[in-house]
Amino acid sequence: QVQLVESGGGLVQPGGSLRLSCAASGRAFSAYAMGWYRQAPGKQRDLVAAISSGGTTKYADSVKGRFTISRDNAKNTVYLQMNSLKSEDTAIYYCNAHRLISDYWGQGTQVTDSS
């Protein structure tokens, strides 16, 4: 069992930056692929960025060059650095841990355009 707790969301002006964190409890964090997803009102939940247990990353086209996912296995934490934020980045951001047939989700953290 893995529990995920996101933090770092908030109000941000277009062009600003935020760093989201996802702290995981449980065993074998380093063995999990970790991802950040987001869901805007009325839309489906989509993958934003993911990082494998080996450190390979992938990004949605809409965030490439602006967002960076990273992980610190010693701290059981995955991060999402978001730069050059746009109004269309407004959404609830969810952390995901995936391994074999198991998927775990956090409760989400809200990122909102303050303009």
GUNUNU-928940 format. One record per residue: residue in three letters; x, y, z of N, C-alpha, C, O in turn. Coordinates in steps of 0.05 Angstrom, whole numbers, plus 5000, padded with zeros to 4 digits. Layout:
+-----+------+------+------+------+------+------+------+------+------+------+------+------+
|  aa |  n.u |  n.v |  n.w | ca.u | ca.v | ca.w |  c.u |  c.v |  c.w |  o.u |  o.v |  o.w |
+-----+------+------+------+------+------+------+------+------+------+------+------+------+
| ALA |    X |    Y |    Z |    X |    Y |    Z |    X |    Y |    Z |    X |    Y |    Z |
...
+-----+------+------+------+------+------+------+------+------+------+------+------+------+
***
This chain:
+-----+------+------+------+------+------+------+------+------+------+------+------+------+
|  aa |  n.u |  n.v |  n.w | ca.u | ca.v | ca.w |  c.u |  c.v |  c.w |  o.u |  o.v |  o.w |
+-----+------+------+------+------+------+------+------+------+------+------+------+------+
| GLN | 5017 | 4976 | 5000 | 5000 | 5000 | 5000 | 5018 | 5025 | 5000 | 5037 | 5026 | 5015 |
| VAL | 5010 | 5044 | 4983 | 5025 | 5069 | 4982 | 5005 | 5092 | 4986 | 4983 | 5092 | 4974 |
| GLN | 5012 | 5111 | 5003 | 4996 | 5135 | 5006 | 5011 | 5159 | 4995 | 5035 | 5161 | 5000 |
| LEU | 4997 | 5175 | 4981 | 5009 | 5198 | 4967 | 4997 | 5224 | 4977 | 4972 | 5226 | 4978 |
| VAL | 5013 | 5244 | 4983 | 5003 | 5270 | 4992 | 5016 | 5291 | 4975 | 5041 | 5295 | 4977 |
| GLU | 5000 | 5306 | 4960 | 5010 | 5328 | 4943 | 5010 | 5354 | 4959 | 4994 | 5358 | 4978 |
| SER | 5027 | 5372 | 4951 | 5028 | 5399 | 4962 | 5041 | 5417 | 4942 | 5053 | 5408 | 4922 |
| GLY | 5038 | 5443 | 4947 | 5051 | 5463 | 4930 | 5033 | 5478 | 4911 | 5042 | 5496 | 4897 |
| GLY | 5008 | 5470 | 4909 | 4990 | 5484 | 4891 | 4983 | 5511 | 4902 | 4990 | 5519 | 4924 |
| GLY | 4969 | 5527 | 4885 | 4961 | 5553 | 4894 | 4953 | 5571 | 4870 | 4949 | 5562 | 4848 |
| LEU | 4951 | 5597 | 4876 | 4946 | 5617 | 4856 | 4972 | 5627 | 4844 | 4991 | 5631 | 4858 |
| VAL | 4972 | 5630 | 4818 | 4996 | 5639 | 4805 | 4988 | 5655 | 4780 | 4969 | 5649 | 4766 |
| GLN | 5003 | 5676 | 4775 | 4998 | 5693 | 4751 | 5010 | 5679 | 4727 | 5030 | 5665 | 4729 |
| PRO | 4999 | 5684 | 4703 | 5011 | 5674 | 4679 | 5040 | 5682 | 4677 | 5047 | 5705 | 4682 |
| GLY | 5057 | 5663 | 4669 | 5085 | 5668 | 4668 | 5100 | 5661 | 4694 | 5124 | 5661 | 4694 |
| GLY | 5085 | 5655 | 4715 | 5097 | 5649 | 4740 | 5105 | 5619 | 4742 | 5102 | 5604 | 4723 |
| SER | 5115 | 5612 | 4766 | 5125 | 5585 | 4771 | 5113 | 5574 | 4797 | 5107 | 5589 | 4815 |
| LEU | 5111 | 5548 | 4798 | 5104 | 5534 | 4822 | 5119 | 5507 | 4821 | 5126 | 5497 | 4800 |
| ARG | 5124 | 5497 | 4845 | 5135 | 5470 | 4847 | 5116 | 5453 | 4864 | 5111 | 5459 | 4888 |
| LEU | 5106 | 5432 | 4852 | 5089 | 5413 | 4866 | 5107 | 5391 | 4878 | 5127 | 5383 | 4866 |
| SER | 5098 | 5381 | 4901 | 5112 | 5359 | 4913 | 5092 | 5337 | 4919 | 5068 | 5342 | 4924 |
| CYS | 5101 | 5312 | 4918 | 5084 | 5289 | 4925 | 5101 | 5271 | 4943 | 5120 | 5259 | 4934 |
| ALA | 5093 | 5270 | 4968 | 5107 | 5253 | 4987 | 5093 | 5226 | 4989 | 5068 | 5224 | 4993 |
| ALA | 5108 | 5205 | 4987 | 5097 | 5178 | 4988 | 5105 | 5164 | 5014 | 5127 | 5166 | 5023 |
| SER | 5086 | 5149 | 5024 | 5092 | 5132 | 5047 | 5088 | 5103 | 5038 | 5074 | 5098 | 5018 |
| GLY | 5101 | 5085 | 5051 | 5100 | 5057 | 5043 | 5127 | 5048 | 5034 | 5147 | 5063 | 5035 |
| ARG | 5128 | 5023 | 5025 | 5154 | 5012 | 5019 | 5160 | 5013 | 4989 | 5142 | 5015 | 4973 |
| ALA | 5185 | 5011 | 4983 | 5195 | 5007 | 4955 | 5187 | 5030 | 4937 | 5180 | 5026 | 4914 |
| PHE | 5188 | 5055 | 4947 | 5181 | 5078 | 4930 | 5198 | 5078 | 4905 | 5187 | 5084 | 4883 |
| SER | 5223 | 5071 | 4907 | 5241 | 5073 | 4883 | 5232 | 5054 | 4861 | 5241 | 5057 | 4838 |
| ALA | 5217 | 5034 | 4867 | 5208 | 5014 | 4847 | 5184 | 5023 | 4831 | 5177 | 5011 | 4811 |
| TYR | 5171 | 5045 | 4840 | 5147 | 5054 | 4827 | 5154 | 5075 | 4805 | 5171 | 5092 | 4808 |
| ALA | 5139 | 5073 | 4783 | 5138 | 5095 | 4764 | 5119 | 5115 | 4776 | 5098 | 5109 | 4787 |
| MET | 5127 | 5141 | 4774 | 5111 | 5162 | 4786 | 5102 | 5181 | 4764 | 5116 | 5186 | 4744 |
| GLY | 5078 | 5192 | 4768 | 5067 | 5210 | 4748 | 5051 | 5233 | 4760 | 5041 | 5231 | 4782 |
| TRP | 5049 | 5254 | 4745 | 5032 | 5276 | 4751 | 5010 | 5277 | 4730 | 5016 | 5277 | 4706 |
| TYR | 4986 | 5279 | 4738 | 4963 | 5282 | 4720 | 4948 | 5307 | 4728 | 4952 | 5318 | 4750 |
| ARG | 4931 | 5317 | 4710 | 4915 | 5340 | 4717 | 4887 | 5337 | 4705 | 4883 | 5325 | 4684 |
| GLN | 4869 | 5350 | 4719 | 4841 | 5350 | 4710 | 4829 | 5377 | 4713 | 4827 | 5388 | 4735 |
| ALA | 4822 | 5389 | 4690 | 4809 | 5415 | 4690 | 4778 | 5410 | 4692 | 4769 | 5389 | 4685 |
| PRO | 4763 | 5431 | 4700 | 4734 | 5427 | 4703 | 4722 | 5418 | 4676 | 4727 | 5430 | 4655 |
| GLY | 4706 | 5397 | 4678 | 4692 | 5387 | 4655 | 4709 | 5371 | 4635 | 4699 | 5364 | 4614 |
| LYS | 4733 | 5366 | 4643 | 4751 | 5351 | 4625 | 4761 | 5326 | 4638 | 4758 | 5322 | 4662 |
| GLN | 4773 | 5308 | 4622 | 4783 | 5283 | 4633 | 4810 | 5288 | 4646 | 4823 | 5309 | 4642 |
| ARG | 4818 | 5269 | 4662 | 4844 | 5270 | 4675 | 4866 | 5261 | 4655 | 4864 | 5239 | 4643 |
| ASP | 4886 | 5278 | 4651 | 4906 | 5272 | 4631 | 4934 | 5271 | 4643 | 4939 | 5285 | 4663 |
| LEU | 4951 | 5256 | 4631 | 4979 | 5254 | 4640 | 4993 | 5281 | 4633 | 4991 | 5291 | 4611 |
| VAL | 5008 | 5291 | 4653 | 5024 | 5315 | 4649 | 5054 | 5307 | 4645 | 5067 | 5315 | 4626 |
| ALA | 5064 | 5290 | 4664 | 5091 | 5282 | 4663 | 5094 | 5256 | 4679 | 5079 | 5251 | 4698 |
| ALA | 5114 | 5240 | 4672 | 5119 | 5215 | 4686 | 5149 | 5210 | 4687 | 5164 | 5219 | 4671 |
| ILE | 5157 | 5195 | 4708 | 5185 | 5188 | 4711 | 5186 | 5158 | 4720 | 5172 | 5150 | 4739 |
| SER | 5202 | 5143 | 4706 | 5203 | 5114 | 4712 | 5221 | 5110 | 4737 | 5233 | 5128 | 4747 |
| SER | 5221 | 5085 | 4745 | 5238 | 5078 | 4768 | 5267 | 5083 | 4761 | 5284 | 5087 | 4779 |
| GLY | 5274 | 5081 | 4736 | 5302 | 5086 | 4727 | 5308 | 5114 | 4721 | 5331 | 5121 | 4714 |
| GLY | 5288 | 5132 | 4722 | 5293 | 5160 | 4718 | 5286 | 5171 | 4690 | 5290 | 5194 | 4684 |
| THR | 5275 | 5154 | 4673 | 5267 | 5162 | 4646 | 5242 | 5179 | 4649 | 5223 | 5172 | 4663 |
| THR | 5241 | 5202 | 4635 | 5218 | 5220 | 4637 | 5204 | 5222 | 4610 | 5215 | 5218 | 4589 |
| LYS | 5178 | 5229 | 4613 | 5162 | 5236 | 4589 | 5143 | 5258 | 4597 | 5135 | 5260 | 4620 |
| TYR | 5135 | 5274 | 4576 | 5118 | 5297 | 4581 | 5096 | 5299 | 4561 | 5099 | 5290 | 4538 |
| ALA | 5074 | 5310 | 4569 | 5053 | 5318 | 4550 | 5064 | 5340 | 4532 | 5080 | 5357 | 4541 |
| ASP | 5056 | 5340 | 4507 | 5067 | 5361 | 4488 | 5061 | 5389 | 4499 | 5077 | 5407 | 4494 |
| SER | 5039 | 5393 | 4512 | 5031 | 5419 | 4521 | 5049 | 5431 | 4543 | 5049 | 5455 | 4548 |
| VAL | 5065 | 5414 | 4556 | 5082 | 5424 | 4577 | 5112 | 5421 | 4572 | 5129 | 5429 | 4588 |
| LYS | 5119 | 5408 | 4550 | 5147 | 5404 | 4544 | 5162 | 5431 | 4543 | 5153 | 5450 | 4531 |
| GLY | 5185 | 5431 | 4556 | 5201 | 5456 | 4557 | 5193 | 5475 | 4579 | 5208 | 5494 | 4584 |
| ARG | 5170 | 5470 | 4592 | 5162 | 5487 | 4614 | 5161 | 5472 | 4641 | 5167 | 5484 | 4661 |
| PHE | 5154 | 5447 | 4640 | 5152 | 5431 | 4665 | 5174 | 5411 | 4667 | 5184 | 5401 | 4646 |
| THR | 5183 | 5405 | 4691 | 5204 | 5385 | 4696 | 5195 | 5367 | 4719 | 5189 | 5377 | 4741 |
| ILE | 5195 | 5341 | 4714 | 5189 | 5322 | 4735 | 5216 | 5310 | 4745 | 5234 | 5306 | 4730 |
| SER | 5217 | 5306 | 4771 | 5241 | 5294 | 4783 | 5233 | 5278 | 4808 | 5211 | 5281 | 4818 |
| ARG | 5251 | 5262 | 4817 | 5245 | 5246 | 4841 | 5269 | 5245 | 4859 | 5292 | 5245 | 4849 |
| ASP | 5264 | 5243 | 4884 | 5285 | 5239 | 4904 | 5277 | 5214 | 4920 | 5260 | 5215 | 4938 |
| ASN | 5290 | 5192 | 4913 | 5282 | 5167 | 4926 | 5290 | 5166 | 4955 | 5277 | 5152 | 4971 |
| ALA | 5310 | 5181 | 4963 | 5317 | 5182 | 4992 | 5296 | 5195 | 5008 | 5293 | 5190 | 5032 |
| LYS | 5280 | 5213 | 4995 | 5259 | 5227 | 5010 | 5231 | 5217 | 5003 | 5211 | 5227 | 5012 |
| ASN | 5230 | 5196 | 4986 | 5204 | 5185 | 4977 | 5186 | 5207 | 4966 | 5163 | 5208 | 4972 |
| THR | 5198 | 5224 | 4950 | 5183 | 5247 | 4940 | 5188 | 5251 | 4910 | 5210 | 5247 | 4899 |
| VAL | 5167 | 5259 | 4896 | 5168 | 5266 | 4868 | 5159 | 5295 | 4865 | 5141 | 5304 | 4879 |
| TYR | 5172 | 5309 | 4847 | 5167 | 5338 | 4844 | 5158 | 5344 | 4815 | 5163 | 5329 | 4797 |
| LEU | 5144 | 5366 | 4813 | 5137 | 5377 | 4787 | 5143 | 5407 | 4787 | 5128 | 5422 | 4799 |
| GLN | 5165 | 5414 | 4774 | 5171 | 5443 | 4772 | 5157 | 5454 | 4747 | 5160 | 5445 | 4725 |
| MET | 5140 | 5474 | 4752 | 5124 | 5485 | 4731 | 5132 | 5514 | 4727 | 5129 | 5531 | 4745 |
| ASN | 5142 | 5520 | 4703 | 5151 | 5547 | 4696 | 5134 | 5558 | 4673 | 5120 | 5543 | 4659 |
| SER | 5135 | 5584 | 4669 | 5120 | 5597 | 4647 | 5091 | 5587 | 4647 | 5080 | 5579 | 4626 |
| LEU | 5078 | 5588 | 4670 | 5051 | 5578 | 4672 | 5032 | 5594 | 4655 | 5035 | 5618 | 4651 |
| LYS | 5012 | 5580 | 4644 | 4992 | 5592 | 4627 | 4964 | 5588 | 4640 | 4961 | 5571 | 4658 |
| SER | 4945 | 5603 | 4631 | 4918 | 5600 | 4643 | 4907 | 5572 | 4638 | 4892 | 5562 | 4655 |
| GLU | 4915 | 5560 | 4616 | 4905 | 5533 | 4610 | 4918 | 5512 | 4627 | 4910 | 5488 | 4626 |
| ASP | 4937 | 5519 | 4644 | 4948 | 5500 | 4663 | 4931 | 5497 | 4688 | 4936 | 5480 | 4705 |
| THR | 4911 | 5515 | 4691 | 4893 | 5513 | 4714 | 4879 | 5486 | 4715 | 4866 | 5478 | 4696 |
| ALA | 4882 | 5472 | 4737 | 4871 | 5446 | 4740 | 4877 | 5436 | 4769 | 4892 | 5448 | 4784 |
| ILE | 4865 | 5413 | 4775 | 4874 | 5398 | 4799 | 4895 | 5379 | 4789 | 4892 | 5364 | 4770 |
| TYR | 4918 | 5379 | 4803 | 4940 | 5362 | 4796 | 4942 | 5339 | 4816 | 4941 | 5342 | 4840 |
| TYR | 4943 | 5315 | 4804 | 4943 | 5290 | 4820 | 4970 | 5275 | 4816 | 4981 | 5274 | 4794 |
| CYS | 4979 | 5264 | 4838 | 5003 | 5247 | 4837 | 4994 | 5218 | 4834 | 4974 | 5210 | 4846 |
| ASN | 5009 | 5203 | 4819 | 5003 | 5174 | 4815 | 5028 | 5158 | 4819 | 5050 | 5165 | 4811 |
| ALA | 5025 | 5135 | 4831 | 5046 | 5115 | 4834 | 5037 | 5089 | 4821 | 5015 | 5080 | 4826 |
| HIS | 5053 | 5078 | 4803 | 5046 | 5055 | 4788 | 5068 | 5034 | 4788 | 5091 | 5040 | 4784 |
| ARG | 5059 | 5009 | 4794 | 5078 | 4987 | 4792 | 5062 | 4961 | 4787 | 5043 | 4955 | 4802 |
| LEU | 5069 | 4947 | 4766 | 5056 | 4922 | 4758 | 5026 | 4929 | 4755 | 5018 | 4945 | 4738 |
| ILE | 5009 | 4916 | 4771 | 4980 | 4921 | 4768 | 4969 | 4940 | 4789 | 4945 | 4944 | 4791 |
| SER | 4987 | 4953 | 4804 | 4978 | 4971 | 4825 | 4980 | 5000 | 4816 | 4999 | 5009 | 4804 |
| ASP | 4959 | 5015 | 4823 | 4959 | 5044 | 4819 | 4949 | 5058 | 4844 | 4929 | 5049 | 4856 |
| TYR | 4963 | 5078 | 4852 | 4955 | 5094 | 4875 | 4953 | 5124 | 4867 | 4969 | 5133 | 4851 |
| TRP | 4934 | 5138 | 4880 | 4930 | 5166 | 4874 | 4930 | 5183 | 4899 | 4921 | 5174 | 4920 |
| GLY | 4940 | 5207 | 4896 | 4937 | 5226 | 4918 | 4910 | 5240 | 4916 | 4894 | 5235 | 4898 |
| GLN | 4906 | 5259 | 4934 | 4880 | 5273 | 4936 | 4879 | 5297 | 4917 | 4857 | 5308 | 4912 |
| GLY | 4901 | 5305 | 4906 | 4902 | 5327 | 4888 | 4909 | 5354 | 4900 | 4904 | 5358 | 4924 |
| THR | 4920 | 5371 | 4884 | 4926 | 5399 | 4893 | 4919 | 5418 | 4871 | 4924 | 5413 | 4847 |
| GLN | 4906 | 5439 | 4878 | 4894 | 5458 | 4858 | 4915 | 5478 | 4850 | 4929 | 5490 | 4866 |
| VAL | 4917 | 5482 | 4824 | 4933 | 5503 | 4812 | 4914 | 5521 | 4796 | 4899 | 5512 | 4779 |
| THR | 4915 | 5547 | 4803 | 4895 | 5566 | 4791 | 4909 | 5591 | 4781 | 4926 | 5602 | 4794 |
| ASP | 4900 | 5599 | 4757 | 4909 | 5624 | 4746 | 4897 | 5647 | 4762 | 4872 | 5648 | 4765 |
| SER | 4913 | 5665 | 4772 | 4903 | 5686 | 4790 | 4895 | 5711 | 4775 | 4886 | 5731 | 4787 |
| SER | 4898 | 5712 | 4748 | 4892 | 5736 | 4733 | 4863 | 5741 | 4731 | 4854 | 5761 | 4719 |
+-----+------+------+------+------+------+------+------+------+------+------+------+------+
***
